[in-house]
């Protein structure tokens, strides 16, 4: 009997520690510069997001539920999965329907929302941010400090402060701008684990295609 109880405790332990849908503190909205992602990954994948005709600049990588330290992922949910039409409808701001599907399965299921409401909230969050137009005017690859990206976003969004946005880099490129939002989509300070800015002074930044 004692061995049986011990086995049941081992089985039950992971479930008690599992992330729960709707149980989080704030959102991180991640914006990716499409041309940089294409140079790093998309071209090798043959992603339609990287076609010159797509005309993507900053895209919505995702809206991520976040704890004050860490984040939930892959939460169990009773909400139905989005349809192909639902994910395809997000491609105009997310680049591809595949990214929309992936974001729902990893992050959206932890929001406590239906897929329709999660995508609607994601679109609303994306629409609230003024994305600096200056980068769309580039005609060639440049190198610049990551801090310049942050400054451009802060300048274009009057209520946004430096502690509420972080810039990430990957393989020598500017990767993402991550903006911290309350559950009501107001700007707020990022948690300590999120607010780690890229310190590169000469990160690569590609022009739109």
C-alpha positions in Angstrom: 0.0 0.0 0.0 2.8 2.4 0.9 4.4 1.7 -2.5 1.1 2.4 -4.2 0.7 5.7 -2.4 4.2 6.8 -3.3 3.6 6.0 -6.9 0.4 8.0 -6.9 2.2 11.0 -5.4 4.8 10.8 -8.1 2.2 10.8 -10.8 0.2 13.6 -9.2 3.1 15.9 -8.6 3.6 17.2 -12.1 -0.2 17.9 -12.5 -0.3 20.0 -9.4 2.5 22.2 -10.7 1.1 22.5 -14.2 0.4 26.0 -15.6 -3.2 26.9 -15.5 -5.1 28.8 -18.2 -5.9 32.4 -17.1 -3.4 32.3 -14.2 -0.8 34.9 -15.1 0.3 38.5 -14.2 0.8 40.4 -17.5 1.4 40.2 -21.2 4.6 40.5 -23.2 3.9 41.5 -26.8 6.7 40.5 -29.1 7.3 42.3 -32.4 9.7 40.9 -34.9 11.3 42.8 -37.8 10.3 40.5 -40.7 13.4 41.0 -42.9 15.7 40.1 -40.0 13.7 37.0 -39.2 13.9 36.0 -42.9 17.6 36.4 -43.0 18.0 34.3 -39.8 15.4 31.6 -40.4 12.6 32.3 -42.8 14.6 32.1 -46.1 15.9 28.7 -45.2 12.4 27.6 -44.5 11.0 29.0 -47.7 8.5 31.0 -45.7 5.9 33.0 -47.8 6.4 35.8 -45.2 9.8 36.4 -46.9 8.4 37.0 -50.4 9.2 40.6 -51.5 5.6 41.1 -52.4 4.6 40.5 -48.8 5.7 44.0 -47.7 6.1 43.1 -44.0 7.9 45.4 -41.5 7.3 44.8 -37.8 5.0 41.8 -37.4 3.3 40.4 -34.3 5.4 37.4 -33.1 3.0 36.9 -30.2 1.1 38.0 -27.2 2.5 36.0 -24.3 0.9 35.6 -20.8 3.7 36.2 -18.3 4.4 35.7 -14.6 6.3 38.3 -12.7 9.1 35.7 -13.1 8.8 33.2 -15.9 5.8 32.4 -18.0 3.2 29.7 -18.5 3.1 27.6 -21.7 1.1 24.8 -23.2 -1.7 25.1 -20.6 -4.5 22.5 -20.6 -7.7 24.2 -22.0 -11.2 23.3 -22.9 -11.3 25.9 -25.6 -11.5 24.6 -29.1 -8.6 25.0 -31.5 -8.8 27.8 -34.0 -9.9 26.9 -37.5 -7.7 27.3 -40.6 -9.7 30.4 -41.4 -9.1 31.9 -38.0 -5.3 31.5 -38.3 -5.2 32.6 -41.9 -7.0 35.8 -40.9 -4.0 36.7 -38.6 -1.4 36.4 -41.4 -1.7 40.1 -42.3 -0.1 41.0 -38.9 1.7 37.8 -38.0 3.3 36.9 -41.4 1.9 33.4 -41.7 -1.1 31.3 -40.4 1.4 28.8 -39.1 2.8 31.4 -36.6 -0.7 32.2 -35.5 -1.4 28.5 -34.9 1.9 28.0 -33.0 1.3 31.0 -30.8 -2.2 29.8 -29.8 -0.9 26.3 -29.0 2.0 27.5 -26.8 0.8 30.9 -25.4 -2.9 31.5 -26.3 -4.1 28.4 -24.4 -2.7 30.0 -21.2 -4.7 33.2 -21.7 -7.9 31.8 -20.4 -9.6 33.1 -23.6 -11.1 31.4 -26.6 -9.0 31.4 -29.7 -11.2 34.0 -31.3 -10.9 36.3 -28.3 -7.2 35.7 -27.9 -6.6 36.6 -31.6 -8.8 39.7 -31.2 -6.9 40.8 -28.2 -3.6 40.2 -30.0 -4.8 42.3 -32.9 -5.9 45.1 -30.5 -2.6 45.1 -28.7 -0.7 45.3 -32.0 -2.9 48.2 -33.2 -2.2 50.2 -30.0 1.5 50.4 -30.7 3.0 53.0 -33.0 5.7 51.2 -34.9 8.5 53.5 -36.0 8.2 54.3 -39.8 11.9 55.3 -40.0 13.0 51.7 -40.4 10.7 51.2 -43.4 12.6 53.8 -45.3 15.9 51.9 -45.2 17.2 50.9 -48.6 20.2 48.8 -47.5 21.4 46.8 -44.6 22.7 48.9 -41.7 24.4 48.2 -38.4 23.1 50.1 -35.4 23.0 49.8 -31.6 20.1 47.9 -30.1 19.4 50.9 -27.9 18.4 52.9 -31.0 15.5 50.6 -31.7 14.2 51.1 -28.1 14.6 54.8 -28.4 12.6 54.9 -31.6 9.7 53.0 -30.0 9.7 55.2 -26.9 9.7 58.3 -29.1 6.7 57.1 -31.2 4.7 56.0 -28.1 4.3 58.9 -25.7 3.2 56.8 -22.7 5.9 54.1 -23.2 8.9 54.2 -20.9 12.3 52.5 -21.2 11.5 50.0 -18.4 8.5 48.8 -20.4 10.3 47.6 -23.5 13.3 45.4 -24.2 15.1 44.7 -27.4 16.6 41.3 -28.1 19.3 40.2 -30.6 20.1 36.9 -32.2 23.2 35.9 -34.2 24.3 39.5 -34.7 20.8 40.7 -35.8 18.2 42.8 -34.0 15.6 40.2 -33.3 12.6 41.5 -31.4 11.0 44.4 -29.6 9.2 43.1 -26.5 6.7 45.4 -24.9 5.1 44.7 -21.5 1.4 45.3 -21.0 -1.1 44.8 -18.3 -4.0 42.4 -18.8 -5.9 45.5 -20.0 -3.2 46.3 -22.5 -1.7 49.3 -20.7 2.0 49.8 -20.6 3.7 48.5 -17.5 7.3 47.7 -16.3 8.7 44.4 -17.5 9.6 41.7 -15.0 13.3 41.3 -14.2 13.6 38.2 -16.4 12.2 40.0 -19.4 14.0 43.4 -19.1 17.4 42.1 -20.4 18.2 44.4 -23.3 20.6 43.4 -26.0 23.7 45.5 -25.5 25.1 45.2 -29.1 26.4 48.4 -30.5 26.5 47.2 -34.1 23.7 44.8 -34.6 22.6 44.1 -38.2 19.2 45.4 -39.5 17.9 44.6 -43.0 15.7 46.7 -45.1 12.2 45.7 -46.0 12.0 43.4 -49.0 
